[in-house]
Amino acid sequence: MQASPKRDLTVGLFVMLGLAAIGYLSIQVGGVTYSGPGGLTIYATFDEVGGLKPRAPVAVAGVSVGQVKRIELDSDLRARVTLDLDPNLELSADTSASIRTSGLLGDQFVALEPGSEDEILRPGEEIAYTESALLLERLIGRFVHDSGVRTD
Amino acid sequence: MKTPTLQALGFRTVSLVGHLGCIVVFIGEVVTYAVRRPFRARRLVNEVFDVGVLSLAIVCLSGATVGAVLGLQGYNTLSRFGAEGSLGAVVGLSLVRELGPVLTALLVTGRAGSAMAAEIASMVTTQQLDGLRMMSINPVDFVVTPKALAMLIAMPMLNALFIVFALFGGYLVGVVLLGVDSGVYVASLEHAITFEDDVAGTLLKSGIFGALVGCIATYRGYISEPTSAGVSAATTGTVVTASVAVLLADYVITALWGV
């Protein structure tokens, strides 16, 4: 088989098309959950993280500003969550963090609610006010238990 | 011959073990020639044309159809729970994790793998490989390696194209035909699929399938009997063996790495 510029061109086009498809799947569809700059590391300690997983989004007023980097158990058996946030974010020192669910059966994420203090959170600092994940099973259990007591 | 059954059994066992040895030596040779100079770029480009460009139409068409069917089936099931919003996730996850790599591998086996085996087998029949050997050119180097390598290169790309077209087909049916909100479809798709778990897995799978199909097709052609029946046996054998190997490998990869 001899050289054929037309065939080379189609093969080149095919390879480019293939790479474009791979790129589209990786970047657009597979997209890293948060594509903005990370770098601001903040910690938050919760009594209960429920189904929160690493790479879950962190949102302020519903806008994604970072992601959960690591979840580990600290020395007093509470869950210590490492948040990787946009470094330009200026969160007040009395910001509170809560674990919410998007929709009834959706994935869990960390919602941050800025407070009113002038001082801002520095990298590596800890969020003081946290609200644990709402466990639906526990809530239902408590409801059933309570109503059982009342009917006695 | 007093114990023909026993003899036949022994003969079969020995020849099976011999075959396995041959396969290992063959694959070893292919890998060696793939990484050693001279790189036969011209032949590789021609083979990528045969495997990739000529399979493009069937892969894209099948992709769009499969995606459209998935969209339809998924919608019918999900709408019972009022969960049409998850259509994108259902279509996307099943395509990226399973259907894309497996169906592409099966299509390419039928479209290009069989042709590859038939080509090599007819070269065996017409003693072209012997002719190459006489000129002290190793046929594994000159004929087999570019073909196997082309399969390895083209498979992930065809897989990605299959998935992209299938996502488009699913979008067409789900959004345009059935009226799922376009933003909801795309958001649930993009939210469900992650690069680390799903897209990397699909590329790994299709790469392994490409290597498998390439090696099986070229090996079946290479060891074929130098008769016209040998050519047809090599073609059929390639399609059967490669399809089974792809499905088995799919299970093993999913069990090992969970993709």
HADDOCK unambig.tbl for C-alpha pairs under 7 A between the chains (distance, minus, plus):
assign (segid A and resid 8 and name CA) (segid B and resid 45 and name CA) 6.83 0.50 0.50
assign (segid A and resid 11 and name CA) (segid B and resid 45 and name CA) 6.76 0.50 0.50
assign (segid A and resid 11 and name CA) (segid B and resid 48 and name CA) 6.74 0.50 0.50
assign (segid A and resid 11 and name CA) (segid B and resid 49 and name CA) 5.50 0.50 0.50
assign (segid A and resid 11 and name CA) (segid B and resid 53 and name CA) 6.60 0.50 0.50
assign (segid A and resid 14 and name CA) (segid B and resid 53 and name CA) 6.16 0.50 0.50
assign (segid A and resid 18 and name CA) (segid B and resid 157 and name CA) 4.22 0.50 0.50
assign (segid A and resid 18 and name CA) (segid B and resid 158 and name CA) 6.49 0.50 0.50
assign (segid A and resid 18 and name CA) (segid B and resid 160 and name CA) 6.58 0.50 0.50
assign (segid A and resid 18 and name CA) (segid B and resid 161 and name CA) 6.20 0.50 0.50
assign (segid A and resid 19 and name CA) (segid B and resid 157 and name CA) 6.47 0.50 0.50
assign (segid A and resid 21 and name CA) (segid B and resid 160 and name CA) 5.36 0.50 0.50
assign (segid A and resid 21 and name CA) (segid B and resid 161 and name CA) 5.53 0.50 0.50
assign (segid A and resid 21 and name CA) (segid B and resid 164 and name CA) 6.53 0.50 0.50
assign (segid A and resid 22 and name CA) (segid B and resid 157 and name CA) 6.80 0.50 0.50
assign (segid A and resid 22 and name CA) (segid B and resid 160 and name CA) 5.35 0.50 0.50
assign (segid A and resid 25 and name CA) (segid B and resid 199 and name CA) 6.73 0.50 0.50
assign (segid A and resid 26 and name CA) (segid B and resid 195 and name CA) 5.66 0.50 0.50
assign (segid A and resid 26 and name CA) (segid B and resid 199 and name CA) 6.08 0.50 0.50
assign (segid A and resid 29 and name CA) (segid B and resid 190 and name CA) 4.75 0.50 0.50
assign (segid A and resid 29 and name CA) (segid B and resid 193 and name CA) 6.48 0.50 0.50
assign (segid A and resid 30 and name CA) (segid B and resid 190 and name CA) 6.35 0.50 0.50
assign (segid A and resid 30 and name CA) (segid B and resid 193 and name CA) 5.12 0.50 0.50
assign (segid A and resid 30 and name CA) (segid B and resid 194 and name CA) 4.28 0.50 0.50
assign (segid A and resid 30 and name CA) (segid B and resid 195 and name CA) 4.32 0.50 0.50
assign (segid A and resid 30 and name CA) (segid B and resid 199 and name CA) 6.23 0.50 0.50
assign (segid A and resid 31 and name CA) (segid B and resid 190 and name CA) 6.99 0.50 0.50
assign (segid A and resid 31 and name CA) (segid B and resid 194 and name CA) 6.30 0.50 0.50
assign (segid A and resid 31 and name CA) (segid B and resid 195 and name CA) 6.34 0.50 0.50
assign (segid A and resid 32 and name CA) (segid B and resid 194 and name CA) 6.63 0.50 0.50
assign (segid A and resid 32 and name CA) (segid B and resid 195 and name CA) 6.66 0.50 0.50
